[in-house]
Amino acid sequence: MKPTFLEFEQPIAELDAKIEQLRFVQDDSAVDISDEISRLEVKSQSLTKDIYAKLTSWQSALVARHPQRPYTLDYVDLIFSDYQELHGDRSFSDDQAIVGGLARFNGQSCLVIGHQKGRDTKEKIHRNFGMPRPEGYRKALRLMRLAEKFQIPVFTFIDTPGAYPGIGAEERGQSEAIGRNLFEMAELKVPIIATVIGEGGSGGALAIATADIVSMLQYSTYSVISPEGCASILWKSADNAGDAAEAMGITATRLKSLGLIDKIIAEPLGGAHRDHRAVAANVKKSLQDGLKSLIGLSPAELVERRMDRLMSYGKFKEIEIH
Amino acid sequence: MSWLQKLLPPKIKRAEGVRRSMPEGLWSKCPVCEAVLYTTDLENNQNVCPKCGHHLRLRARVRLDLLLDPEGRFEIGAEVVPLDPLKFKDSKRYIDRLAAANADTGEADAMVVLQGAIKTVQVVVACFEFEFLGGSMGSVVGERFVRGVKAAIEQQIPFICITASGGARMQEGLFSLMQMAKTTAAVSLLAQHKLPFISILTDPTMGGVSASFAFVGDVVIAEPGALIGFAGPRVIEQTVREKLPEGFQRAEFLLEKGAIDMIVDRRELRDRVASLLTLLQRVPAV
């Protein structure tokens, strides 16, 4: 698959196009230019390294939204076996923006839940651009209850711009659905491991991310509101999304240093979309380590630990009151 | 200058100055029926328009004062005050916004928690202050809420939250999103202890506050006409590109859709809540 380049990657794109051209020339040329090609390849690598070493928060957000980035079902394919998708919330419909099902992880039973985006226009619409409606959260909760009943650990994959702001979503209790998940996930008696693989967009993300361990891919983002949304409210223009992204601190590195997430999972050079297999291997390792650290805990210990974590969120100071 | 003023002799013209010095806010206008009301009458009526029944917004402490018995109140969590963990700055610095809101409202953040009684029924009540940065939920709101819940559990008494909020506080970034998880987890502790949690939604209850503990109350009450929802009406309109139905996201709409238990007139709230609490706790009526 040919990579799609983002705007800030244009220097890499130009170099790669040149390499491609030389390769084409070499095929029917007597002169050996393979040295030149490999020299340019090294240059392309180091250029990518340079650009990615100083990604701004906003550029990270663009990588997190990259059209070729692996989505939940790609990780399901690459990490799990025997995946059996389970559908529907049992009261209204089957939300296509959240998928879930039983699977095996290293041979052991587990439950996988994740936001799902689409690749082409048709699938994007089918998946509602990864923006769940209330039924998605309710399906997720139903599956988590199922996992609890059979003592199966839960892996969630976070990748959504946010909850869908639609009339029907409001009519069917979007707020209640998200709130209910937060309420129930706080005391679910099986391990929950959440991984932000792309966009962690606000309440729509949190509704399946209240977990024992929260990891983020290196170039994924997690925020209370989209940078565009924040910019249009506080800066009065969505054009300031870059400023908003920087100010809110949405990147894995920043959030790790603030103590809001547990772990950063490395992505291949140039982002996860450059090598799905490599990033999936890193994610697998992270899930494996996470599960290992939780497996010895009794359900009561697990819930207590999760509650302590949830209660510790927040930065404030305490003063003496006279 | 109007033709009338031009006609008036200079002496009477000067009298205008006297009118200007009249205390401000003596008269208020109902935003719905536009009736001009004597402010004292409006206040005596709990900020409900005596002409059309529209519920105007109330400051947190006024609301708590109206709901709780005068005796035996004390505040919880006032020692928790805000920080600026991200050094956030848009057109203004977050710490300056905090200071300005503090100067305007006299509050350190957007939530006041009191322990007290409603018609002698012991309760802890957490109330949002909408005048403080739109009642937005940041770390202090979350922590004060949790301290209120913990006090309720310690004393085995019910917990009530009165919401009036635009949602999460963007200036605290992901810390504010995590307050949704934190507050809602605290409510799950109340449930484990079989203590009633009554959620009272007032105008407005939106975003991250609406989508956390607001709807997981054992009983969910809304004030008449309150705007309640997750996404703001403007955002929805822009997304779906159609006109929103009449009364969309208003309390009456939510009642019709089955999202809330009841709509209660503010002037009856004390009686209704006391009755609900005694019923849930299986104790004699008060």
Interface residues (C-beta under 8 A of the other chain):
Chain A: A163 Y164 P165 G166 I167 A169 E170 E171 R172 G173 Q174 S175 E176 I178 G179 R180 L182 F183 E184 A186 E187 S202 G203 L206 A207 T210 Y222 S223 V224 I225 C230 I233 L234 W235 D243 A244 A247 M248 G249 I250 L255 L258 L260 M307 L310 M311 Y313 G314 K315 F316 K317 E318 I319 E320 I321
Chain B: A78 E79 V80 V81 P82 L83 P85 L86 F88 K89 D90 S91 G138 S139 V140 G142 E143 V146 A168 M170 Q171 E172 G173 L174 F175 S176 L177 M178 Q179 M180 A181 K182 T184 A185 A186 V187 S188 L189 A191 Q192 G207 G208 S210 A211 S212 F213 A214 F215 V216 I228 G229 F230 A231 G232 V235 I236 T239 V240 E242 L244 P245 F248 Q249 K257 G258 A259
